[in-house]
Every structure is written in C-alpha cells, then in structure tokens.
Amino acid sequence: MIAHDVRLRLEQAEEGLNRHASRSSHTAGRVVEEEPSSIRTEFQRDRDRILHCKAFRRMKHKTQVFIAPVGDHFVTRLTHTLEVSQIARTISRALNLNEDLAEAIGLGHDMGHTPFGHIGEDELGKLTPLGFRHNVQSVRLVDKLEKNGKGLNLTEEVKSGMLYHSKPKGDFMSMDLVSRIGLEAQAIRISDAIAYLNHDLGDAFRAGVLTEGDLPKHMKDVLGNRHSERINNMVMDIVKTSEPLLEGNSSTAPPVISMSNEMREAINELRDFMFERVYLPVDSGPEGKSARMIIDLLYEFLKSNVDSIPVEFLEVGESIDHAIVDYISGMTDRYAIRTAESIQPGVGQVFSS
C-alpha cells in the first residue's frame, strides 16, 4: 500500500460518521498551513503532538483535588485526563462521532492547570490583573508556549474544544453553554464531569472524608452503588438520550448531546454535594490554605525579582505579568513547593508532615 493511501482511507472512513460529526478533511485548519501527513489525519496528528509535549507530561505531578495525598492510588491531573479521553471516546464511538478529535481535545483540555488544582487556579486568578482560567491557559500553551515559543500549531477544532470544556458551578448541561461547540467538544465537556465527579468521590472515600453511606439514597438509586456502575449508568443514559436526537435531527443546526432529566438532576445534585462536602472543605483546610500561601509567595517574589523568572518565559510573554503567570501555572505541585521553600523555608511544611 502506498503510504499516502492510508490517510485517504482514514478520511474516507470518516464520511460514514454522523452527518453532524467533524471530519478531519474538512477542518478549519491551522494558523500555519502544513503539508498533510501520509498516514495520519489532521486530528490524529494533533493528538500525537499533545501526547508528546512537555505540558502533558507535567500533569502527572499536578493535583486533581487532594494535595500531596499519602497513597499511590489518588487521582492526578494526568490520570483524570486519561479517564476523560477514554469516556469521551466511548460516547463518540457509540454516537458515531469523530473519536480522534474527541481524544485530542480530551488529552489537551487540562494542560493549562496550575499546581494545586482549582485552588491554585483561583488564587492565581485573584493575584494577576490578567485574570486566569486554566482552559484559556491550555490554549495559550499549545498556541504559544510549547516547543520553545513556537507552539504546537493545532487545528481550530481541537483548540475550540479545549477552550470551551470548562464548566462553572451550576447546571453544566445548560443549553446556552454547549450549543456553540461541536459534538466532539460537547462529548469532552460532559465526559469531564463524569470523570471528575466519580474519581473525586472515590478519592474522598479513600481519604476518609466520605463513606458510601454519606451519599443520599435517592441519588444512589439513580446513579448506582459502585464506581463502575455510576460511570456506566451515566454514559448509557447519555447515549440512549442523545442517539435519537442525532439520528433524527433534520435541521441545519447541530443537535446537542444530552441526558435524561432524571440523570441530569442526579448529577447536578452530586456536583452540589461534592462542593459542599469535599471541594470547599479541602480548600479551607490546612493543605488548601498552604497551597494558596505558596501561590501568593511565588507571585509576589517573582514580581519583585524578575531576574528569577526563566528567560524563556520572559522572551515569550507579552509582559512581565504574562511571564510570571506562564511560569507559575506550568509548575508541578512538587516544583512549586520546592521553589517556595527556597524563598521561605517552612512554607510547605504541611505537605511533608
């Protein structure tokens, strides 16, 4: 087989996808035009570029919820990313969408996260006049920071999915939030919630913060009694609810991936429960307070000691504050603690006790 025939065969196979699915041969393209690969579609190339970049590897030492936990089985930002990508691929495959696009978005969606998870994100956002959102930083990473300032030159579809995956507190299925993005990006958005709610719940059990008995009975009746059962029930509900909408949609506007009202209410209730019983207590606990203190210390120190910012960030950043934010947000938990300790010994003591 001639090599370039492989890509053509893959693109031809995509023609059999749902008519609202994205097709790599019809991509909106890249900022810098490139010659096509002989054996990979454009979305497959994006997936591979993300998988091999530095920001992807750093996620293995970035917090999901519990900061510097004792134990080998707590979720990290990297394992979360892999779970999101796999759930989205399952949903995309079932609904006949573009799995490669969903996988690429899923692998890249959280690369812009700060150390210490959403606690670090919130604190850095308060400190910098630029504001900070991890989804925006993820796109900045692939556009400008990776490959020594050259970026990864990803397709617009992947970058859009990364940008719009983030969900504010409240109803994450709100139609005005999801109708503007493609179906594969919607699959990531919903898979992100399925993944983090379930594995954060598992981590809360592991940490002794919650027990299975703490979950309200009516919530368990809908979602299930075990980790695998809850994920399966959520995914099955999404597929069963969305499939007739996608297949029967005759309008020119793309349909929206959805779920039954009963499942939607149960998931939103679980989300509120997790904020009340896990996320907010972790934030206000000793680890959360120390994490905020470390982010504050790093920001103020770098602002007063610009020569301590690595030159590569100064060269790429549009301003000193951009350089500071890019540097801090790229740190792993361990590196942030170690750097803060070199500035103020003892500031990270809670994480070594």
Order of alpha helices (4+ residues) and beta strands (2+ residues): alpha-alpha-alpha-alpha-alpha-alpha-alpha-alpha-alpha-alpha-alpha-alpha-alpha-alpha-alpha-alpha-alpha-alpha-alpha
